[in-house]
Structure formats: C-alpha cells, structure tokens
Amino acid sequence: MTGTNRFDKRLTRLPSEVLSKIARIDEIKGRWIGGLQINPQTLGRLKRSVLVTSTGASTRIEGVKLTDSEIEKLMQGVTAKKFTDRDSQEVQGYYELLRNVFDSWKSIKFSENTVKHFHNQLLKYVGKDQRHRGDCVFR
C-alpha cells in the first residue's frame, strides 16, 4: 500500500466532529481570502517595502553595503538625484527596474531581448559598466 493510499484510508476513518471542524476551517479560509481587500494606501506602503527589501537583498549579493534604511532614504525623490558612488548607482538602477517590472509584469513578454533590456536598465546609472550595459551572453 502506498503512502497516499494509507493517508486516504486514514481520512475515511476520521470522526465526523473532526471532519466538521476541517470543513469549517476551510470555509473560514475561503471567506478570508475572498474578502481580503487592501486599501490603496496600505498596498502602496507594502509595495514600497517590498521594493526596498528586495533591492537591498539583491544588491548586497553584488557587494553593495547599504542597509534597507539607507536604501529607502536614498530612493526618496530618486528622480531628481544623480548618484556618484557605485553602490548608490547600482541601487538606483535595480530599484527602478524592479518598480517597472512590478508595475507592468502583466505585459512583459519574456525573451532574450527582454533580459538584455533589463540588464541595460539595471546598469544605466553605473558609469563604470557603460560599455557592457545590456550586452549579456546567452548560451
């Protein structure tokens, strides 16, 4: 007898009170998920938090030393700033790329050209990487 069959057999032997409680939990879970509505202000804060946290984690893999708090401060009013240090330049490119993907993920068609475009956008503020921006190799 396989593990799945043993599990199925045990389920048929559950007392009706237990099955009733499981059904009730499932019903409440369904209502909670169906009724989950986040107001736009909360959703905006959640999105910003995700962008900052992901930017921090991903750029730290590449050696960036900035904390999430520093990244959040850095990205406030980012359109008006031009950064001169490499860490800030990398963070700015990553944050903007991630925000753009976040905002338009439904319309993005995944292809080699899309990846090259992402690479170009990722490095667009990093002067040192200008020569190979968008020029990643596929094998």
Residue frames relative to the residue before (quaternion, step in Angstrom):
aa qw qx qy qz dx dy dz
M 1.0000 0.0000 0.0000 0.0000 0.00 0.00 0.00
T 0.3827 -0.7360 0.5091 0.2295 3.62 -0.77 0.97
G 0.6899 -0.4891 0.3484 0.4043 3.54 -1.31 0.36
T 0.6402 0.5312 -0.3269 0.4485 3.58 1.01 -0.81
N 0.6629 0.5056 -0.3100 0.4570 3.58 0.91 -0.88
R 0.6322 0.5187 -0.3312 0.4707 3.59 0.99 -0.78
F 0.6435 0.5138 -0.3183 0.4697 3.56 0.99 -0.83
D 0.6522 0.5164 -0.3113 0.4594 3.58 0.89 -0.94
K 0.6513 0.5225 -0.3089 0.4553 3.57 0.97 -0.88
R 0.6475 0.5120 -0.3205 0.4646 3.59 1.01 -0.82
L 0.6307 0.5430 -0.3374 0.4399 3.59 1.04 -0.73
T 0.6536 0.5161 -0.3267 0.4470 3.58 1.00 -0.69
R 0.6939 0.4618 -0.2703 0.4818 3.57 1.21 -0.39
L 0.4228 0.7029 -0.4803 0.3106 3.62 1.18 0.17
P 0.5135 -0.6289 0.4803 0.3320 3.56 -1.03 0.72
S 0.6148 -0.5881 0.3787 0.3643 3.58 -1.06 0.69
E 0.6023 0.5588 -0.3691 0.4344 3.62 1.09 -0.62
V 0.6501 0.5054 -0.3128 0.4734 3.59 1.02 -0.80
L 0.6528 0.5038 -0.3150 0.4699 3.58 0.93 -0.86
S 0.6284 0.5335 -0.3268 0.4623 3.57 1.04 -0.74
K 0.6621 0.4973 -0.3021 0.4723 3.59 0.97 -0.84
I 0.6301 0.5194 -0.3296 0.4739 3.60 1.00 -0.79
A 0.6501 0.5112 -0.3133 0.4668 3.59 0.95 -0.87
R 0.6496 0.5202 -0.3112 0.4589 3.57 0.99 -0.83
I 0.6316 0.5220 -0.3201 0.4756 3.60 1.00 -0.85
D 0.6602 0.5091 -0.3001 0.4636 3.57 0.93 -0.92
E 0.6398 0.5262 -0.3144 0.4636 3.57 1.03 -0.80
I 0.6672 0.4892 -0.2971 0.4767 3.59 0.91 -0.92
K 0.6293 0.5333 -0.3311 0.4582 3.58 0.99 -0.85
G 0.6638 0.5146 -0.2999 0.4524 3.59 0.93 -0.87
R 0.6616 0.4916 -0.3048 0.4773 3.55 0.99 -0.81
W 0.6397 0.5302 -0.3274 0.4500 3.57 1.00 -0.83
I 0.6810 0.4732 -0.2940 0.4753 3.59 0.86 -0.95
G 0.6744 0.5001 -0.2942 0.4566 3.59 0.93 -0.88
G 0.7394 0.4135 -0.2245 0.4815 3.56 1.05 -0.73
L 0.4512 0.7007 -0.4483 0.3231 3.55 1.28 -0.03
Q 0.1500 0.7622 -0.6136 0.1417 3.52 -0.54 1.20
I 0.1719 -0.7872 0.5883 0.0682 3.51 -0.73 1.11
N 0.4265 -0.6934 0.5025 0.2912 3.57 -0.79 0.92
P 0.6627 -0.5577 0.3316 0.3739 3.60 -1.10 0.66
Q 0.6360 0.5294 -0.3411 0.4458 3.60 1.00 -0.72
T 0.6617 0.4847 -0.2988 0.4878 3.60 0.95 -0.86
L 0.6416 0.5226 -0.3194 0.4618 3.57 0.97 -0.84
G 0.6393 0.5274 -0.3177 0.4607 3.60 1.02 -0.77
R 0.6596 0.4919 -0.3029 0.4809 3.59 0.99 -0.85
L 0.6374 0.5246 -0.3192 0.4655 3.57 1.03 -0.82
K 0.6462 0.5169 -0.3140 0.4655 3.59 0.96 -0.88
R 0.6627 0.5027 -0.3092 0.4610 3.60 0.88 -0.91
S 0.6388 0.5266 -0.3193 0.4612 3.57 1.01 -0.81
V 0.6531 0.5037 -0.3055 0.4758 3.58 0.97 -0.87
L 0.6493 0.5201 -0.3182 0.4546 3.59 0.94 -0.85
V 0.6774 0.4860 -0.2942 0.4673 3.59 0.88 -0.92
T 0.6807 0.4969 -0.2907 0.4531 3.59 0.84 -0.99
S 0.6808 0.4766 -0.2896 0.4748 3.60 0.89 -0.89
T 0.6258 0.5267 -0.3344 0.4682 3.58 1.01 -0.79
G 0.6623 0.5137 -0.3033 0.4532 3.57 0.90 -0.91
A 0.6925 0.4816 -0.2849 0.4553 3.56 0.78 -1.03
S 0.7111 0.4767 -0.2688 0.4414 3.58 0.84 -0.95
T 0.7046 0.4370 -0.2853 0.4809 3.59 0.95 -0.74
R 0.5831 0.5584 -0.3841 0.4478 3.61 1.13 -0.45
I 0.5560 0.5820 -0.3897 0.4475 3.60 1.15 -0.53
E 0.7112 0.4359 -0.2323 0.5002 3.57 1.11 -0.75
G 0.6745 -0.5357 0.2876 0.4187 3.59 1.24 0.15
V 0.4299 0.6852 -0.4792 0.3407 3.60 1.22 0.05
K 0.3213 -0.7917 0.5014 0.1363 3.56 -0.90 0.97
L 0.4898 0.6935 -0.4232 0.3163 3.62 1.22 -0.08
T 0.4057 -0.6843 0.5512 0.2516 3.57 -1.13 0.74
D 0.6664 -0.4788 0.3685 0.4369 3.58 -1.25 0.20
S 0.6273 0.5343 -0.3360 0.4562 3.60 1.02 -0.74
E 0.6595 0.4936 -0.3030 0.4792 3.57 0.98 -0.85
I 0.6361 0.5229 -0.3265 0.4641 3.58 1.02 -0.77
E 0.6445 0.5229 -0.3226 0.4551 3.57 0.93 -0.87
K 0.6638 0.4903 -0.2987 0.4793 3.60 0.92 -0.88
L 0.6422 0.5470 -0.3068 0.4407 3.55 1.02 -0.89
M 0.7360 0.4494 -0.2292 0.4514 3.58 0.96 -0.93
Q 0.4978 0.6201 -0.4491 0.4074 3.60 1.24 -0.02
G 0.8330 0.0436 -0.0794 0.5458 3.55 -0.60 1.14
V 0.1776 0.8519 -0.4785 0.1175 3.56 1.18 0.61
T 0.6066 0.5947 -0.3692 0.3769 3.62 1.02 -0.63
A 0.7105 0.4589 -0.2609 0.4654 3.58 1.12 -0.56
K 0.6847 0.5024 -0.2781 0.4488 3.59 1.24 -0.14
K 0.1174 -0.7315 0.6652 0.0929 3.51 -1.25 0.59
F 0.2379 -0.8163 0.5162 0.1031 3.55 -0.42 1.24
T 0.3201 -0.7656 0.5318 0.1691 3.53 -1.12 0.71
D 0.6809 0.4481 -0.3199 0.4830 3.62 1.10 -0.41
R 0.6189 -0.6096 0.3667 0.3329 3.55 -1.04 0.88
D 0.6252 0.5451 -0.3531 0.4329 3.63 0.90 -0.82
S 0.6903 0.4736 -0.2772 0.4715 3.57 0.85 -0.98
Q 0.6286 0.5350 -0.3309 0.4573 3.59 1.04 -0.75
E 0.6616 0.4966 -0.3024 0.4735 3.59 0.94 -0.89
V 0.6486 0.5175 -0.3123 0.4625 3.56 0.95 -0.89
Q 0.6535 0.5205 -0.3196 0.4471 3.57 0.90 -0.88
G 0.6781 0.4900 -0.2933 0.4626 3.59 0.87 -0.90
Y 0.6672 0.5000 -0.3015 0.4626 3.57 0.92 -0.90
Y 0.6547 0.5246 -0.3065 0.4497 3.57 0.90 -0.97
E 0.6822 0.4842 -0.2916 0.4638 3.58 0.85 -0.94
L 0.6452 0.5112 -0.3223 0.4675 3.59 0.95 -0.86
L 0.6720 0.4950 -0.3009 0.4614 3.58 0.85 -0.93
R 0.6362 0.5211 -0.3248 0.4670 3.59 0.98 -0.81
N 0.6640 0.5012 -0.3067 0.4624 3.59 0.95 -0.85
V 0.6425 0.4974 -0.3195 0.4874 3.60 1.00 -0.80
F 0.6249 0.5490 -0.3247 0.4502 3.56 0.98 -0.88
D 0.7277 0.4553 -0.2362 0.4553 3.58 0.92 -0.95
S 0.8239 0.2245 -0.0967 0.5114 3.62 1.05 -0.62
W 0.2196 0.8280 -0.4957 0.1434 3.60 1.18 0.47
K 0.6244 0.5649 -0.3546 0.4065 3.61 1.03 -0.64
S 0.7586 0.3924 -0.2064 0.4774 3.58 1.04 -0.70
I 0.5334 0.6332 -0.4110 0.3816 3.61 1.24 -0.06
K 0.2019 -0.7551 0.6161 0.0976 3.55 -0.83 1.06
F 0.3447 -0.7631 0.5110 0.1941 3.56 -0.62 1.12
S 0.2224 0.7476 -0.5958 0.1915 3.57 -0.78 1.09
E 0.6911 -0.4354 0.3539 0.4556 3.55 -1.30 0.05
N 0.6557 0.5133 -0.3132 0.4566 3.58 0.96 -0.83
T 0.6129 0.5394 -0.3466 0.4617 3.59 1.08 -0.69
V 0.6535 0.5033 -0.3117 0.4716 3.58 0.94 -0.88
K 0.6474 0.5080 -0.3187 0.4703 3.60 0.96 -0.81
H 0.6309 0.5204 -0.3249 0.4750 3.57 1.03 -0.80
F 0.6365 0.5205 -0.3222 0.4692 3.60 0.97 -0.87
H 0.6493 0.5166 -0.3169 0.4595 3.58 0.93 -0.89
N 0.6354 0.5257 -0.3169 0.4685 3.57 1.00 -0.84
Q 0.6859 0.4814 -0.2808 0.4680 3.57 0.89 -0.94
L 0.6176 0.5725 -0.3269 0.4288 3.54 1.06 -0.82
L 0.7912 0.3183 -0.1360 0.5043 3.57 0.96 -0.91
K 0.3765 0.7851 -0.4522 0.1935 3.60 1.22 0.04
Y 0.7176 0.4169 -0.2638 0.4916 3.62 1.13 -0.42
V 0.6146 0.5549 -0.3413 0.4448 3.58 1.27 -0.21
G 0.3366 -0.7902 0.4837 0.1682 3.55 -0.20 1.32
K 0.6349 0.5630 -0.3235 0.4186 3.56 0.99 -0.85
D 0.7443 0.3959 -0.2109 0.4949 3.61 1.07 -0.68
Q 0.3046 0.8016 -0.4766 0.1937 3.57 1.25 0.19
R 0.6742 0.5380 -0.3122 0.3981 3.62 0.90 -0.86
H 0.7964 0.2536 -0.1689 0.5224 3.63 1.02 -0.55
R 0.2875 0.7718 -0.5078 0.2525 3.56 1.22 0.47
G 0.8336 0.1287 -0.1285 0.5215 3.60 -0.74 1.06
D 0.6376 0.5300 -0.3163 0.4611 3.57 1.27 0.07
C 0.1929 0.7826 -0.5663 0.1720 3.58 0.61 1.14
V 0.4319 -0.7201 0.4993 0.2135 3.57 -1.16 0.66
F 0.1470 -0.7715 0.6149 0.0712 3.55 -1.00 0.92
R 0.0672 -0.7981 0.5982 0.0248 3.57 -0.94 0.86
